[in-house]
Amino acid sequence: MIEDMLRTPAAVQEAQRHTAHNYHPLPVVIASAEGAWVTDVDGRRYLDCLAGYSALNFGHRHPALIAAAHAQLDKLTLTSRAFIHDQFADFCRELAALCGKDLVLPMNTGAEAVETGIKVARKWGYQVKGVPAGQATIVVAEGNFHGRTTTIVSFSTDDDARADFGPYTPGFKIVPYGDLTALAEAVDETTVAVLLEPIQGEQGVVVPPNGYLPGVRQLCTERNVLFIADEIQSGLGRTGATFACQQEGVVPDMYLLGKALGGGIVPVSAVAADAEVLGVLQPGQHGSTFGGNPLACAVATEVVRLLATGEFQRRSTELGERLHAGLRALIGKGLVAVRGRGLWAGLDIDPALMSGREACERLMERGVLAKDTHGSTIRLAPPLTITAEEIDHALAQLAAVLAG
Ligand SMILES: Cc1ncc(COP(=O)(O)O)c(C=O)c1O
């Protein structure tokens, strides 16, 4: 009877009716949110342990970010890059400083930042490195996830992401992730870049072996190849540092950023690199109508300022230890493996017990939202504003789900 009065079932059906079924969402219909918590159309509250795949690193509706957005909405929202607006210079300068790079190129989605990185690397290859016309190659890793455009899915190793979307863009070599020997063999005089996630998020928060990222850096330097770090999911505080690369003492030639850069409000992505790399682009060679728009810049500048305090990176480190200790205690009690760093974890559920999807559905029934990937893996990436008590609450719900 009470079930009949809930709005969720009809709202779930309605949400499916007029849309392509390119997602398989959990049957929860969210109506409002604050901090680490969301509320559905029936008034039920859930602890958000996915945080928009890290797009909500600062939680839902962080007051400073909402204030920046409101203030900008009242002044100016869009100009296109045909004109300069008064939010642009601050954003580019402050983000470049955060990255330790000369220049920034703002776009909107993560995939666009990746596409931008590929274009810039190819142009750099032809104009600076001297690769023969049309020969540039980029080396990528098995298990990668860099987005959904036709070029990007061309070098995906995930059949769901790639199959039936050909013809595929040539110019990519795929090597096993974490294998320096294979990488060294794949790099030749036509190689313009190595494109990697410092931790593979979609693949299940896969951390490469110790020494891998420094080895990639050294190889790229020795062979005059750009190291492009896709920090779209791993960056901006998620792992306990501004960039996951920093934790390995590595500085890539190019950072690809997105997700959290938009503060959970607007899509903002960017490429950051030094002038000898990003400087290869001339007017007319790349762009985006919405890239670097005033609203995006106002919000993203505030994001950069939040990160510049170091508070969120610290929280991620400290609370991440608590999260990982709690998860490790569940190994043998329903979990078979736990990976990750900071407030980011990939958990492998014992497949004999239940699938990742089933575990997420049961967690949802207990008021915790998370997302499965690749069968029996669950990803946890709560907002960096989550408290110790909230982490303990999520761990207790997970333990209860695994205990059946
Ligand atoms: C590492 C990485 N790169 C790129 C992307 C693509 O970002 P977007 O969905 O904003 O295009 C994602 C999205 O999950 C990602 O995790």
The ligand as a Tripos MOL2 file, in Angstrom:
@<TRIPOS>MOLECULE
LIG
   16    16     1     0     0
SMALL
NO_CHARGES

@<TRIPOS>ATOM
      1 C1         40.0180    9.2250  -17.0190 C.3       1 LIG1
      2 C2         38.8630    9.7770  -17.7930 C.ar      1 LIG1
      3 N1         39.0900   10.4570  -18.9350 N.ar      1 LIG1
      4 C3         38.0950   10.9820  -19.6530 C.ar      1 LIG1
      5 C4         36.7710   10.8290  -19.2760 C.ar      1 LIG1
      6 C5         35.6730   11.4060  -20.1270 C.3       1 LIG1
      7 O1         35.0690   12.4930  -19.4900 O.3       1 LIG1
      8 P1         33.6320   13.0060  -19.9870 P.3       1 LIG1
      9 O2         32.6310   11.9660  -19.5780 O.co2     1 LIG1
     10 O3         33.4320   14.3100  -19.2550 O.co2     1 LIG1
     11 O4         33.7180   13.1820  -21.4740 O.co2     1 LIG1
     12 C6         36.4810   10.1130  -18.1100 C.ar      1 LIG1
     13 C7         35.0860    9.9140  -17.6790 C.2       1 LIG1
     14 O5         34.7500    9.0570  -16.8930 O.2       1 LIG1
     15 C8         37.5470    9.5820  -17.3550 C.ar      1 LIG1
     16 O6         37.3300    8.8770  -16.2340 O.3       1 LIG1
@<TRIPOS>BOND
     1     1     2 1
     2     2     3 ar
     3     2    15 ar
     4     3     4 ar
     5     4     5 ar
     6     5     6 1
     7     5    12 ar
     8     6     7 1
     9     7     8 1
    10     8     9 2
    11     8    10 1
    12     8    11 1
    13    12    13 1
    14    12    15 ar
    15    13    14 2
    16    15    16 1
@<TRIPOS>SUBSTRUCTURE
     1 LIG1         1 GROUP 0 **** ****
